[in-house]
Amino acid sequence: MRFPLRSSPPRRLLLAAILTAGLCPALALAQQGITVTTPPGTQPLPEVVVPNEPPPTAPAKPKAKPAAKPDAGAGSKSAAIKPSDGSLGKVTGAQSIAVLVNDEPITGYEIQQRQRLMGMGNANIGERAQANFKNLIKQKSTNDRLKAILEKTVKENEGKSREEIIAIFEKRKTEFAKGLQQQAVESARQSVMPGIRKEALEELIDERLKLQEAKKLNVVVGDEDVDKIMASIAEKNKMTAPEFAAHLKKMGADPAVMRQRFKANMSWQEVIRRKFGAQIAVNDRDVDRIVANSPGTNGDGIELQVQRIVLPIPAGVNQKVMAQRMAEGDSLAQRGGGCAQMSANATTVAGARFDNLGGRLPTAIPEPTRSLLLAAKDGEVLPPTVGAEGVEIWAVCGRKTVAADLERRQTVQAELRQKEFEVMAKKHLKDLRQDAAIEYR
């Protein structure tokens, strides 16, 4: 139904009717101190899961690349990232060089963008944005602005029905709420930026050094490898790669900055593999101990091949006899020869008994002998201990992984190896920093 202009209800009555029609629930409730629910279509931009590091499985065999043009961001003198859309073309401060790392520049723009990228993963931003949004809604000026939008809507659409005016106002109100949300998020982001500037700069310096070293060894990963990582992150965030890139730009972060981070860290993994891979060895005893003590395994992921010499102790034995037996046990344990000599060594002590126990699960062996056997090397003879039958001398002759636990063992080996890599990587980066020419401007 349309109202003829001359018969339209007074504007103030129409304004009152619309305001009481439930169009401003968020504002009204916020003014009463009640939790705000934003209108449909004004939800905040979705949070993005942005990992600081790429997955630890970088390409095992990087393709050798002939000496060619260094690509942007790979550590050349022209490697500094520039605004992809030219938006900072007039902002000389953003384009100025902030640091030189072995004569390679880091610009203010890169630092700013890295801050934004790091800020996206900052949990404080979400909390601050919510608080900022609620504060904005409670402000009288916000309510006045919304009323002004309503008055303008009614004035511009005189002669239209109440329902039509409400529909138009609903759209404008949604846009208004979106603007408030963006204002709240940006304010929250800016509040944490100063605190992470130093962290962002240090990360960029490390990346320059990593890529410089990767270039020396010709192990800089290709763009196609970075593309795969970006596509994987986009998929986890339920977006396509182009959608994810567009979302980053909408959040104020240049996608090239994220690509730069992944390129540096993936190339660095190859550097460490190339330089230190042969030096990293995982101790089987450490693997056995972790597997045996893993929750749910009951220690039975390993089968131990064991032998034992028992020096019986008669009932009612006195301290002197016990001391004598322990001394005999020490002598047997120190004779050497490992498992091959255990049987022969047992014949040299009166009353000694040799047991070739074969394969035993760790749970079948009492503590503390179990832990000592798991920690021992194959062929190692343990010091004497007192057991149920007397003084015992145990030896580990070998071990094997139970088939059902092979996958767990492989996982533990990979985890231990990764830890060793991280130690080597940290030390090597520290050495590169000490030798680098870093000039702050």
C-alpha positions in Angstrom: 0.0 0.0 0.0 1.3 3.5 -0.9 0.5 6.7 1.0 -0.3 9.7 -1.2 2.1 12.5 -0.3 -0.6 14.6 1.1 -2.0 11.8 3.2 1.4 10.4 4.5 1.6 10.2 8.3 3.7 12.9 9.9 7.4 12.1 9.6 8.0 12.1 13.3 5.2 9.4 13.7 6.7 7.3 11.0 10.2 7.6 12.6 8.8 6.6 15.9 7.0 3.6 14.4 10.1 2.4 12.7 12.3 2.8 15.7 9.8 0.8 17.8 9.5 -1.9 15.1 12.5 -3.7 16.4 14.9 -2.3 13.8 17.6 -1.3 16.3 17.7 -4.2 18.8 21.5 -4.2 19.0 21.7 -0.5 19.8 18.9 -0.6 22.3 20.2 -3.6 24.2 23.7 -2.3 24.2 22.6 0.9 25.8 21.0 -1.2 28.5 24.3 -3.1 29.1 23.0 -6.3 27.5 25.2 -8.4 25.1 24.9 -7.2 21.6 23.9 -9.4 18.7 24.7 -7.9 15.3 22.1 -7.9 12.6 22.2 -10.6 9.9 24.8 -9.9 7.2 27.0 -7.9 9.6 29.1 -10.8 11.0 32.8 -10.0 11.4 35.2 -11.1 8.8 36.0 -14.8 9.5 39.1 -15.5 11.5 41.9 -17.0 9.4 44.1 -19.9 10.6 47.5 -18.6 9.7 50.4 -20.9 10.7 53.7 -19.3 11.6 55.6 -22.1 10.0 55.0 -24.3 7.0 54.5 -28.1 7.6 57.8 -29.7 8.5 57.8 -31.9 5.4 59.3 -29.6 2.8 60.3 -31.2 -0.5 62.9 -33.9 0.2 64.8 -33.3 -3.1 64.6 -29.7 -4.1 65.1 -29.2 -7.8 68.5 -27.6 -8.7 68.0 -24.2 -10.1 70.4 -22.6 -12.5 71.8 -19.2 -11.5 69.1 -16.8 -12.8 67.2 -13.8 -11.8 66.5 -13.9 -8.1 62.8 -13.8 -7.5 61.2 -11.1 -5.4 61.5 -11.8 -1.8 64.2 -14.4 -2.1 67.0 -12.3 -0.6 68.3 -10.3 -3.5 69.1 -6.6 -3.3 65.8 -5.9 -5.0 63.9 -8.4 -2.8 62.0 -6.0 -0.7 58.3 -6.5 -1.1 56.4 -3.6 -2.6 52.7 -2.8 -2.4 51.1 -5.0 -5.0 48.4 -2.5 -5.8 50.6 0.6 -5.6 48.5 2.0 -2.8 51.5 3.2 -0.9 53.1 4.9 -3.9 52.9 8.3 -2.2 53.9 7.1 1.2 57.6 7.5 1.2 57.9 6.4 4.9 56.5 3.0 4.0 58.8 2.5 1.1 61.9 3.7 2.8 64.6 1.2 3.8 64.5 0.4 7.5 67.3 -2.2 7.8 70.0 -3.6 5.5 70.9 -7.3 6.0 74.1 -8.0 4.2 73.2 -5.0 1.9 69.7 -6.4 1.2 66.9 -4.1 2.2 63.9 -4.4 4.5 61.4 -1.6 3.9 58.9 0.0 6.2 56.1 -1.4 4.1 57.4 -5.0 4.7 57.5 -4.3 8.5 54.1 -2.9 8.5 52.7 -5.8 6.5 54.4 -8.4 8.7 52.9 -6.7 11.7 49.4 -7.0 10.1 50.0 -10.7 9.3 51.2 -11.5 12.8 48.4 -9.5 14.2 45.9 -11.7 12.5 46.9 -14.6 14.7 46.8 -12.4 17.9 44.0 -13.6 20.2 43.9 -10.2 21.9 42.6 -8.6 18.7 39.3 -10.5 18.7 38.6 -9.7 22.3 39.5 -6.0 21.9 37.4 -5.8 18.8 34.4 -7.1 20.6 34.9 -4.7 23.4 35.4 -1.8 21.0 32.2 -2.7 19.1 30.1 -2.7 22.3 31.6 0.6 23.3 30.8 2.1 19.9 27.2 0.9 20.1 26.7 2.4 23.6 27.9 5.8 22.5 25.2 8.5 22.1 26.8 9.7 18.9 26.3 6.2 17.4 22.6 6.3 18.2 22.3 9.8 16.8 24.0 8.7 13.6 21.6 5.9 13.2 18.6 8.2 13.8 20.0 10.6 11.2 20.2 7.7 8.7 16.6 6.8 9.5 15.4 10.4 9.1 17.3 10.7 5.8 15.7 7.5 4.6 12.2 8.6 5.4 12.8 12.0 3.9 14.2 10.6 0.6 11.3 8.1 0.3 8.2 10.1 1.2 5.2 8.6 -0.5 6.4 5.0 -0.1 4.8 2.5 2.2 6.0 1.9 5.7 7.2 -1.6 4.7 9.3 -0.2 1.7 10.9 2.4 3.9 11.7 -0.2 6.5 13.3 -2.4 3.9 15.5 0.4 2.6 16.5 1.4 6.1 17.3 -2.2 6.9 20.0 -2.3 4.2 21.5 1.0 5.3 21.5 -0.1 8.9 23.4 -3.3 7.9 26.0 -1.2 6.1 26.2 1.1 9.1 26.8 -1.9 11.4 29.5 -3.3 9.1 31.3 0.0 9.2 31.2 -0.1 13.0 32.6 -3.6 13.1 35.4 -2.7 10.7 36.2 0.4 12.8 36.3 -1.8 16.0 38.6 -4.4 14.4 40.9 -1.8 12.9 41.1 0.0 16.2 41.9 -3.3 18.0 44.6 -4.2 15.5 46.2 -0.8 15.7 46.4 -1.1 19.5 48.5 -4.2 19.4 50.7 -3.2 16.4 53.4 -1.2 18.4 54.0 -4.2 20.6 54.8 -6.6 17.8 56.8 -4.3 15.5 60.2 -5.4 17.0 59.1 -9.1 16.7 58.1 -8.5 13.0 61.4 -6.8 12.2 63.5 -9.6 13.8 61.5 -12.2 11.9 62.2 -10.4 8.6 65.9 -10.2 9.4 66.0 -13.9 10.1 64.2 -14.6 6.8 66.7 -12.6 4.8 69.5 -14.6 6.3 67.7 -17.9 5.7 67.1 -17.1 2.0 70.7 -15.9 1.6 72.0 -19.2 2.9 69.5 -21.1 0.8 70.8 -19.3 -2.3 74.4 -20.2 -1.5 73.4 -23.9 -1.4 71.0 -23.6 -4.4 68.0 -25.0 -2.4 65.5 -22.1 -2.6 62.1 -23.7 -3.0 60.1 -22.9 -6.1 56.9 -20.9 -6.3 54.9 -24.0 -7.0 55.9 -25.4 -3.6 54.7 -22.2 -1.9 51.5 -22.4 -4.0 50.7 -25.8 -2.5 51.1 -24.5 1.0 48.9 -21.4 0.3 46.2 -23.7 -1.3 46.3 -26.0 1.8 45.8 -23.1 4.1 42.9 -21.7 2.0 41.3 -25.2 2.0 41.5 -25.3 5.8 39.8 -22.0 5.9 37.1 -23.3 3.5 38.2 -21.0 0.7 39.8 -21.2 -2.7 43.3 -19.8 -3.2 42.0 -16.7 -4.9 39.3 -16.2 -2.3 41.9 -16.5 0.5 44.2 -14.0 -1.2 41.3 -11.6 -1.5 40.4 -12.1 2.1 43.9 -11.3 3.2 43.8 -8.1 1.2 40.5 -7.2 2.8 42.1 -7.7 6.2 44.9 -5.3 5.2 47.6 -8.0 4.7 49.4 -8.4 1.4 49.4 -12.1 0.3 53.0 -11.7 -0.9 54.1 -11.3 2.8 52.7 -14.7 3.7 54.3 -16.2 0.7 57.6 -14.7 1.6 57.4 -16.2 5.1 56.7 -19.7 3.7 59.4 -19.4 1.0 62.0 -18.5 3.6 61.1 -21.2 6.1 60.7 -24.0 3.6 64.0 -23.1 2.0 65.6 -23.0 5.5 64.4 -26.6 6.1 66.4 -27.6 3.0 69.4 -25.7 4.2 69.5 -27.6 7.5 68.9 -30.9 5.7 71.8 -30.2 3.3 74.3 -29.0 5.9 73.4 -31.2 9.0 71.3 -34.1 7.8 74.2 -36.6 8.0 75.0 -35.4 11.5 71.5 -36.1 12.9 71.1 -39.6 14.3 68.2 -40.8 16.4 69.2 -43.2 19.2 67.2 -46.4 19.1 67.2 -46.6 22.9 65.5 -43.3 23.1 62.9 -44.5 20.6 62.4 -47.7 22.5 62.0 -45.9 25.8 59.4 -43.5 24.4 57.5 -46.2 22.6 57.5 -48.5 25.7 56.2 -45.7 27.9 53.6 -44.3 25.4 50.0 -44.2 26.8 48.0 -47.2 25.7 51.0 -49.3 24.8 51.6 -50.8 28.3 55.3 -50.8 27.4 54.8 -53.7 25.0 55.7 -52.0 21.8 59.2 -53.5 22.1 60.3 -57.1 22.6 63.7 -57.5 24.4 66.0 -60.5 23.9 67.5 -60.9 27.4 69.8 -63.2 29.4 70.2 -63.4 33.1 72.6 -64.9 35.7 71.1 -65.6 39.1 73.2 -66.0 42.2 70.8 -67.6 44.7 70.7 -66.4 48.2 69.5 -68.9 50.9 66.8 -68.0 53.4 67.9 -66.4 56.5 71.1 -65.1 54.9 73.2 -62.6 56.9 74.7 -59.3 55.7 78.1 -60.9 55.1 76.8 -63.4 52.6 74.7 -60.8 50.8 77.8 -58.6 50.4 79.8 -61.5 49.1 77.1 -62.3 46.5 76.9 -58.7 45.4 80.7 -58.6 45.0 80.5 -61.8 42.8 77.8 -60.1 40.8 79.9 -57.0 40.2 82.8 -59.2 39.1 80.6 -61.0 36.6 79.1 -57.8 35.2 82.5 -56.3 34.6 84.1 -59.2 32.8 82.9 -58.1 29.4 82.0 -60.2 26.4 78.4 -59.3 26.5 75.7 -61.9 25.7 78.2 -64.2 24.0 80.1 -64.8 27.3 77.2 -64.8 29.8 76.8 -68.5 29.9 80.6 -69.2 30.3 80.9 -66.5 32.9 78.2 -68.0 35.0 80.2 -71.3 35.4 83.0 -69.5 37.2 80.9 -68.7 40.3 79.7 -71.4 42.6 75.9 -71.9 42.6 75.3 -69.4 39.7 72.5 -70.2 37.2 72.4 -69.0 33.6 69.0 -68.3 32.0 68.6 -67.5 28.3 65.1 -66.0 28.5 64.8 -65.2 24.8 62.1 -62.6 23.8 60.4 -60.8 26.7 57.9 -57.9 26.7 59.0 -55.1 29.0 55.8 -55.5 31.1 56.9 -59.0 32.0 60.0 -57.7 33.6 59.8 -56.0 37.1 61.0 -52.5 37.8 63.6 -51.1 38.0 65.2 -53.7 35.8 62.6 -53.0 33.0 63.7 -49.3 32.7 67.4 -50.2 32.9 67.0 -52.8 30.1 65.1 -50.3 27.9 67.8 -47.7 28.4 70.7 -50.1 27.8 72.5 -50.7 24.5 72.2 -54.1 22.8 74.9 -56.4 24.2 75.2 -54.4 27.4 75.4 -56.2 30.8 73.7 -54.4 33.6 75.1 -54.0 37.2 73.8 -56.6 39.7 70.4 -56.0 41.4 68.6 -58.0 44.0 65.6 -59.9 42.7 63.1 -62.4 44.0 65.6 -65.3 43.5 68.7 -63.6 44.6 71.4 -61.4 43.0 70.6 -61.0 39.3 72.8 -59.9 36.4 70.8 -59.0 33.3 72.0 -58.5 29.7 70.2 -57.1 26.6 71.1 -59.2 23.6 68.7 -57.5 21.1 65.3 -56.0 20.6 62.6 -55.7 18.0 59.5 -53.7 17.5 56.2 -55.4 17.8 54.5 -55.2 14.3 51.4 -53.5 15.7 53.5 -50.7 17.1 55.7 -50.1 14.1 53.8 -47.0 13.1 54.2 -45.5 16.5 57.9 -46.1 16.4 58.2 -44.4 13.1 56.3 -41.4 14.4 58.6 -41.2 17.5 61.7 -41.4 15.2 60.4 -38.5 13.1 59.6 -36.4 16.2 63.1 -36.9 17.7 64.7 -36.2 14.4 62.7 -33.0 14.0 63.8 -31.9 17.4 67.4 -32.4 16.5 66.9 -30.4 13.3 65.4 -27.6 15.3 68.4 -27.5 17.6 70.8 -27.4 14.6 68.6 -24.8 12.8 68.6 -22.5 15.9 72.3 -22.7 16.3 73.1 -22.1 12.6 70.8 -19.1 12.4 72.5 -17.7 15.5 75.9 -18.1 13.8 74.6 -16.4 10.6 73.3 -13.4 12.7 76.7 -13.1 14.4 78.5 -13.0 11.1 76.0 -10.8 9.3 76.2 -7.0 8.6 72.9 -5.7 9.9 72.5 -1.9 9.5 69.5 -0.3 11.2 68.4 3.1 9.7 
